[in-house]
Amino acid sequence: MTALNYPHSLHGLGQRIGHPNLPGLVHRYLHEKVNSNNNTASPPLQPVHINTSHVDQIKIFHSARAIFCAPSNPSTTTGMYHKTIQAMPAWNQGEIPGPRCDCVFILNGTNSGESVMSDLSVAWILLFFSFTFDDELHQCALVHWFSGST
């Protein structure tokens, strides 16, 4: 379900959630996406110009559902499992009210052949959002990456 009462621009949204660099992060994401879709060996003749002011239909979500296979989990006979991940700005359950932002494991590329944990990074979900750019829907999460060093 879409959350209500959020700004309809990346700049306004970034200011509202305390991350004024959000437009720059979205620009970087779109730039990397455009470059990863360019499968030619030579660079394009014209550099691709990305204007994040052309981002439309920004929607905010306070949760997302992950569905995955966990064959060792006794959840079902097929091993399919689901988990709801929260990114709530205000959570009034329990003794201490405040935001509820869940942490997740994120798989880093391909399996290295070592332990599975070495292929995972930990991130704190700050915001789920979607937007359209050039008539394409982008579903994103703003995360805080935790460093592997202590």
Helices and strands as residue ranges (DSSP letters): E 2-3, H 10-17, H 22-37, G 52-54, E 56-61, E 63-69, E 80-91, E 98-101, E 103-107, G 116-119, E 120-133, E 136-145
